[in-house]
Amino acid sequence: MSSKSIGIIDSGLGGYTIFNALRKAYPEVSFTLLADQKNSPFGNKSLEQLQEISDNLVKALVERDIFEIIIGCNTLNANVMDFLTEKYPEIVFHGVIDKTVESLPKKCKTILILATEATTQSHAYQKAITQVNQNAWVDELAAPHLVDLIEGLADDVDIDEMLEDLLASRDKVDAIVMGCTHFPIVASNIKKISDATIVTSIEPMIDFLKGRDDLPLGGSYVLTTYDPVRMERQIEQLFSKKEFVDFMGEK
């Protein structure tokens, strides 16, 4: 089943980090980001809530004839990937966790996963890393309010303070994995505190699509379930880009 666009689902600006990078790398390819900012953040939701949220997002993209979807949210990837693939066998789903783990430098032996509560509680990264490197030491750290600060356009002082508190006892690791696609937005803040290698999902997702000759061509779109003007303002401030954002959902 051909897809008119490659869909990306997330709770908000994290999905935009993936969308923005893919659009730059593949400008002729059609990408559609559906950001469910109405239900953001996802990291504190129950499994049942995550299943309902992801189901609604997939249905919305299917209505636009989109049958290939990137789960641009680690929380959804860790908790509802099996649910989605079983419910929608006709759709091709791509997760970010396995691809991010595959990109970890071999030299990194001590690894910190910075993620949401739901992702750390799933131990998805720990399981994926130990499958490819049984000698790796993996620590998982939840940053439950960091997504809210990013979406709320908090200033660097507040973000730095939170990160310093979070990372105070974890300064001797080889790599810090951004286990939430929002977190690359504050990678520069983390670099002020830690010398560890920062690993994100962005480059792995770009590399993943290389060499494909069946990618759908056309325009790219950003949709939100909340306030398009607000998301446009967020993107302009954090990414220095003017982006048209459309509304999807019930007003």
C-alpha distance (Angstrom), angle and dihedral (degrees) to the residues before:
residue distance angle dihedral
M1 . . .
S2 3.81 . .
S3 3.78 119.2 .
K4 3.81 122.1 -141.2
S5 3.79 90.5 -148.6
I6 3.79 140.4 -1.1
G7 3.77 107.1 -103.6
I8 3.79 125.5 -144.6
I9 3.80 121.2 -165.5
D10 3.78 127.0 -164.8
S11 3.79 142.3 131.7
G12 3.79 93.4 -97.3
L13 3.78 139.7 -68.6
G14 3.80 94.1 17.9
G15 3.77 89.2 67.7
Y16 3.78 88.5 49.2
T17 3.82 90.8 60.1
I18 3.82 87.6 60.0
F19 3.81 94.6 40.0
N20 3.81 93.7 48.8
A21 3.81 93.6 48.7
L22 3.80 94.2 46.6
R23 3.79 93.0 47.7
K24 3.81 90.3 52.0
A25 3.80 91.7 48.5
Y26 3.81 95.2 43.4
P27 3.83 107.0 25.9
E28 3.82 94.7 169.1
V29 3.80 94.3 51.9
S30 3.80 121.5 93.1
F31 3.80 116.2 -121.4
T32 3.80 126.3 176.4
L33 3.79 119.8 -162.9
L34 3.79 116.8 -161.1
A35 3.80 108.3 -168.1
D36 3.79 113.8 -168.9
Q37 3.79 96.1 -155.5
K38 3.79 90.0 154.6
N39 3.81 88.8 71.0
S40 3.81 97.5 33.8
P41 2.97 129.9 166.5
F42 3.81 103.8 46.8
G43 3.80 96.4 -178.4
N44 3.81 95.8 84.0
K45 3.81 96.6 45.2
S46 3.81 126.2 111.0
L47 3.79 121.3 -113.9
E48 3.80 90.5 -105.2
Q49 3.80 91.1 52.3
L50 3.80 91.9 48.3
Q51 3.79 90.9 50.6
E52 3.80 91.5 51.2
I53 3.81 93.0 45.7
S54 3.80 94.3 48.1
D55 3.80 91.9 44.5
N56 3.81 91.0 54.7
L57 3.80 92.0 47.7
V58 3.79 93.0 50.6
K59 3.80 91.8 47.5
A60 3.80 90.2 52.2
L61 3.80 91.6 53.0
V62 3.80 93.4 45.1
E63 3.81 87.8 56.0
R64 3.82 85.6 60.7
D65 3.84 90.8 51.7
I66 3.79 92.7 -105.6
F67 3.80 111.9 147.6
E68 3.81 101.6 162.5
I69 3.79 114.5 69.4
I70 3.79 134.8 -179.9
I71 3.79 112.1 -149.1
G72 3.79 92.5 -138.4
C73 3.78 91.9 -177.2
N74 3.79 122.9 80.6
T75 3.81 92.1 -154.1
L76 3.81 91.8 57.5
N77 3.80 91.4 40.8
A78 3.81 91.4 53.3
N79 3.79 97.0 44.2
V80 3.81 113.6 26.7
M81 3.81 108.3 25.1
D82 3.81 92.7 103.9
F83 3.80 90.6 45.5
L84 3.81 91.8 53.4
T85 3.79 97.2 44.0
E86 3.80 91.1 50.0
K87 3.80 93.9 47.0
Y88 3.81 95.5 43.1
P89 3.82 108.1 34.8
E90 3.80 90.1 160.5
I91 3.82 92.2 62.1
V92 3.80 125.2 80.4
F93 3.81 109.7 -135.3
H94 3.80 124.9 -167.0
G95 3.80 122.5 -164.9
V96 3.78 128.0 -156.7
I97 3.81 100.9 -144.4
D98 3.82 101.8 72.4
K99 3.79 92.1 42.2
T100 3.80 91.6 49.8
V101 3.80 91.8 49.3
E102 3.81 90.9 49.9
S103 3.81 89.0 56.3
L104 3.82 94.8 55.7
P105 3.82 110.7 120.8
K106 3.81 110.9 -108.8
K107 3.81 90.6 -129.7
C108 3.82 91.4 64.9
K109 3.80 108.5 98.9
T110 3.81 100.8 158.3
I111 3.78 112.2 52.8
L112 3.79 132.0 -177.8
I113 3.80 119.4 -158.8
L114 3.81 110.9 -152.2
A115 3.79 106.7 -165.7
T116 3.79 148.0 127.5
E117 3.79 123.0 -67.6
A118 3.80 92.8 -104.1
T119 3.81 92.3 51.8
T120 3.80 95.6 47.0
Q121 3.80 91.6 46.4
S122 3.81 90.1 53.8
H123 3.85 91.0 54.4
A124 3.81 86.4 -147.4
Y125 3.80 94.2 145.7
Q126 3.78 94.0 44.8
K127 3.81 91.0 52.0
A128 3.80 93.0 46.2
I129 3.82 93.9 48.0
T130 3.80 96.0 46.9
Q131 3.81 89.6 51.0
V132 3.80 90.3 62.4
N133 3.82 98.4 29.9
Q134 3.79 116.9 24.8
N135 3.80 91.1 179.7
A136 3.79 94.8 59.2
W137 3.80 119.1 110.7
V138 3.80 108.4 -139.0
D139 3.79 126.3 -167.6
E140 3.80 123.2 -175.4
L141 3.78 123.0 -150.4
A142 3.80 125.1 -175.5
A143 3.80 118.2 -144.7
P144 3.81 98.6 -170.9
H145 3.81 98.4 174.6
L146 3.80 101.2 36.6
V147 3.81 93.9 89.8
D148 3.80 89.5 53.6
L149 3.81 91.0 52.3
I150 3.80 91.7 49.6
E151 3.80 94.8 46.2
G152 3.81 89.1 44.8
L153 3.82 91.6 54.1
A154 3.80 92.3 -121.8
D155 3.78 116.0 -172.8
D156 3.80 123.0 -105.1
V157 3.80 93.1 -103.6
D158 3.81 92.6 62.9
I159 3.80 93.2 42.3
D160 3.82 92.5 47.5
E161 3.80 90.8 49.9
M162 3.80 92.7 51.8
L163 3.80 93.2 46.3
E164 3.80 92.7 47.7
D165 3.81 89.9 53.6
L166 3.81 92.1 46.4
L167 3.79 97.1 46.2
A168 3.81 99.3 36.0
S169 3.81 94.2 105.5
R170 3.80 96.5 33.3
D171 3.78 103.7 61.7
K172 3.81 97.2 120.4
V173 3.79 104.2 70.9
D174 3.79 129.8 115.7
A175 3.80 95.9 -138.2
I176 3.77 140.0 16.2
V177 3.79 113.2 -154.2
M178 3.79 115.5 -151.3
G179 3.80 94.7 -133.3
C180 3.79 91.1 -176.9
T181 3.79 122.6 56.1
H182 3.81 89.6 -135.1
F183 3.79 91.6 63.8
P184 3.84 100.0 72.5
I185 3.80 84.2 70.3
V186 3.82 88.0 69.8
A187 3.82 97.0 37.6
S188 3.81 90.6 113.5
N189 3.81 89.1 55.1
I190 3.80 90.8 52.0
K191 3.80 91.0 50.1
K192 3.81 88.7 60.5
I193 3.80 88.3 62.0
S194 3.80 106.0 31.7
D195 3.80 137.2 38.8
A196 3.81 91.2 -155.9
T197 3.80 121.3 123.2
I198 3.81 109.3 -95.9
V199 3.81 113.2 -135.9
T200 3.81 120.7 -167.3
S201 3.80 137.0 173.2
I202 3.79 93.8 -117.2
E203 3.82 103.2 86.9
P204 3.82 93.8 38.8
M205 3.80 90.5 55.4
I206 3.80 91.6 48.6
D207 3.81 90.9 49.7
F208 3.79 91.5 46.0
L209 3.81 92.4 65.0
K210 3.81 95.8 45.5
G211 3.77 116.4 120.4
R212 3.79 97.1 17.1
D213 3.79 115.1 135.1
D214 3.80 96.0 -174.2
L215 3.80 100.1 67.0
P216 3.83 113.6 133.6
L217 3.79 113.2 -108.3
G218 3.79 126.1 -143.9
G219 3.78 143.3 69.8
S220 3.79 125.3 -23.4
Y221 3.79 126.3 -130.2
V222 3.80 140.1 -161.3
L223 3.80 118.0 -152.4
T224 3.79 130.3 -179.3
T225 3.79 132.3 -169.5
Y226 3.80 91.8 -146.7
D227 3.82 128.5 37.5
P228 3.83 118.8 -16.4
V229 3.81 93.9 -165.8
R230 3.80 90.7 52.6
M231 3.80 91.9 50.7
E232 3.80 91.5 47.2
R233 3.81 88.1 54.0
Q234 3.80 91.7 48.3
I235 3.80 92.3 50.6
E236 3.79 92.8 47.3
Q237 3.81 92.4 51.3
L238 3.80 98.4 42.3
F239 3.81 101.6 33.1
S240 3.83 101.5 24.4
K241 3.80 89.5 -126.7
K242 3.77 133.4 125.1
E243 3.79 105.5 -134.9
F244 3.78 129.8 177.4
V245 3.79 109.3 -131.9
D246 3.79 122.4 -168.1
F247 3.79 128.7 -157.2
M248 3.80 123.0 -114.3
G249 3.77 122.2 -176.7
E250 3.77 142.0 39.4
K251 3.79 116.6 -37.5
